[in-house]
Amino acid sequence: MAVRPIRTLPDPVMRAKTVRIKDIPAAMGRLIEDMVDSMRAAHGVGLAANQIGMRQRVAVIEIPDEEVRIFLNPEIVKREGERKVEEGCLSVPGYRGTITRSEKVTIKAIDLKGRPFRLKAEGLLAQALEHETDHLNGIVYIDHLESPDDLYKIDEDEEEVDGDPEGDDAAEESGLEEAHTSH
């Protein structure tokens, strides 16, 4: 369990599509724990693996007053309605923007035991699922801005919505792939 540093734009890992998980490595539990610790340390609602430099298609979400949800290979299979939302991201610190998200989504994924599942979500959970799935596809919320005027700087006292952490040398020996970037 560790808090890892969160990658921020313009880090190329934020634009790279993640790799689907075929066989769940034994170290996946450790990665999930690190992601949850990092997300909580940063006061986030969700975190995608590439935000901490990992290449796996994994996301964690913790809506206030609810259990942590873990998604391996998440894919949104249905969207319903549209709504304007204010969104922030730990990978774009100091800013928020107004974008369009779906009112409801249906997602398919697998759990830590490799069992497939579907989840229908609305409200904040639907928004978080779209946000984190976007990350796993190399998309950041600012890509959805209709106008540059829809992005604005926030006060340093305001909290962000997303995760935070600290490098992983054990990734290669554990079977987890770390995304390599050049600075």
C-alpha positions in Angstrom: 0.0 0.0 0.0 1.5 3.3 -1.2 0.5 6.7 -2.3 2.0 7.2 -5.8 2.5 10.5 -7.6 -0.2 11.3 -10.1 0.9 12.0 -13.7 -0.3 15.3 -15.1 -0.6 16.8 -18.5 1.5 17.1 -20.7 2.9 13.7 -19.5 2.5 11.5 -22.6 1.1 8.6 -20.5 -2.1 10.6 -20.1 -2.6 10.4 -23.9 -1.7 6.7 -24.3 -4.5 4.1 -24.5 -4.2 1.4 -21.8 -3.8 -2.3 -22.3 -6.6 -4.8 -21.7 -6.0 -7.3 -19.0 -6.0 -10.9 -20.2 -4.8 -12.7 -17.1 -5.1 -11.1 -13.7 -1.6 -11.0 -12.2 -1.2 -11.9 -8.5 0.1 -8.3 -7.9 -3.2 -6.7 -9.2 -4.4 -6.5 -5.6 -1.4 -4.4 -4.6 -2.0 -2.1 -7.6 -5.6 -1.6 -6.6 -4.7 -0.8 -3.0 -2.1 1.7 -4.2 -4.7 3.3 -6.5 -7.3 3.5 -3.7 -4.7 5.0 -1.3 -3.6 7.5 -3.9 -7.1 8.5 -4.9 -8.0 9.0 -1.2 -4.8 11.0 -0.4 -5.7 13.4 -3.2 -9.4 13.6 -2.2 -10.5 12.1 -5.5 -13.6 10.3 -6.5 -11.9 8.1 -9.1 -8.5 7.1 -10.5 -7.3 5.3 -13.7 -4.1 3.2 -13.7 -2.4 5.4 -16.2 -2.7 8.4 -13.9 -0.1 6.7 -11.7 1.9 5.6 -14.7 0.6 2.0 -15.1 -0.5 0.7 -18.5 -3.3 -1.7 -17.3 -7.0 -1.0 -18.1 -8.0 -0.6 -14.4 -10.0 2.1 -12.7 -11.2 2.6 -9.1 -14.2 4.8 -8.0 -15.3 5.8 -4.6 -18.5 7.9 -4.5 -18.9 9.6 -1.0 -20.6 7.3 1.5 -20.3 4.3 -0.8 -17.9 1.3 -1.1 -14.9 1.5 -3.5 -15.7 0.0 -6.9 -13.1 -1.7 -9.0 -13.3 -2.0 -12.8 -10.9 -4.1 -14.9 -11.3 -3.6 -18.7 -14.2 -1.2 -18.3 -16.1 -0.3 -21.4 -19.2 1.9 -21.7 -21.7 0.0 -23.8 -24.7 2.4 -23.5 -25.2 6.1 -22.9 -28.5 7.9 -22.3 -29.3 11.6 -22.2 -27.0 14.6 -21.8 -26.3 17.0 -19.1 -23.8 19.8 -18.4 -21.5 19.1 -15.5 -18.5 20.9 -13.8 -15.5 18.6 -13.8 -12.0 18.6 -12.4 -9.1 16.2 -12.7 -6.1 15.4 -10.6 -4.1 15.2 -13.9 -5.1 18.8 -14.7 -4.5 20.4 -11.3 -5.8 23.9 -10.6 -8.6 23.9 -13.2 -12.2 22.9 -13.7 -14.4 23.0 -16.7 -18.0 22.7 -17.9 -18.5 19.7 -20.2 -21.3 17.5 -21.4 -21.7 14.0 -19.9 -24.4 11.4 -20.1 -27.2 11.2 -17.7 -26.9 7.4 -17.5 -24.4 4.9 -18.6 -24.1 1.1 -18.7 -20.6 -0.3 -18.4 -19.3 -3.8 -18.7 -16.1 -4.8 -16.9 -14.5 -7.7 -15.0 -13.9 -8.0 -11.3 -10.7 -9.0 -9.5 -11.7 -12.7 -9.9 -12.1 -12.3 -13.6 -15.9 -12.5 -13.6 -17.6 -10.2 -16.1 -20.3 -7.8 -14.9 -22.5 -5.0 -16.1 -23.5 -1.9 -14.1 -26.1 0.8 -14.9 -25.2 4.1 -13.3 -26.5 7.7 -13.2 -25.5 10.9 -11.6 -22.0 11.2 -10.1 -21.3 7.5 -10.6 -22.1 7.8 -14.4 -19.9 10.9 -14.6 -17.0 9.2 -12.8 -17.3 6.1 -15.0 -17.2 8.2 -18.2 -14.3 10.3 -16.8 -12.2 7.3 -15.8 -13.0 5.3 -18.9 -11.9 8.3 -20.9 -8.5 8.3 -19.1 -8.0 4.7 -20.0 -8.6 5.6 -23.6 -6.1 8.5 -23.5 -8.7 11.2 -23.3 -8.8 14.0 -20.7 -11.9 15.9 -19.7 -10.6 19.1 -21.3 -10.9 17.4 -24.6 -14.7 17.7 -24.2 -14.7 21.4 -23.7 -16.9 23.2 -26.3 -14.9 26.4 -25.8 -11.7 27.4 -24.0 -13.9 29.8 -22.0 -15.4 26.7 -20.4 -12.2 26.0 -18.5 -11.3 28.1 -15.5 -8.7 28.3 -12.8 -9.8 27.4 -9.3 -8.7 28.7 -5.9 -5.9 26.8 -4.3 -8.2 26.1 -1.4 -10.7 24.2 -3.5 -10.4 20.5 -3.7 -10.0 18.5 -7.0 -12.0 15.5 -8.0 -9.8 12.3 -9.0 -6.3 10.5 -7.1 -2.2 10.8 -5.9 1.0 8.3 -5.6 4.9 7.3 -5.8 6.7 5.2 -8.6 6.8 1.4 -8.7 9.9 -0.6 -9.3 8.1 -3.8 -8.3 5.8 -3.4 -11.4 8.1 -5.4 -13.8 8.7 -8.3 -11.4 5.0 -8.4 -10.4 3.7 -8.8 -14.0 2.2 -5.3 -14.0 3.3 -3.0 -16.8 4.4 0.5 -16.0 3.8 3.1 -18.7 7.2 4.6 -19.7 7.4 8.2 -20.5 10.0 10.7 -21.5 10.3 14.0 -19.7 
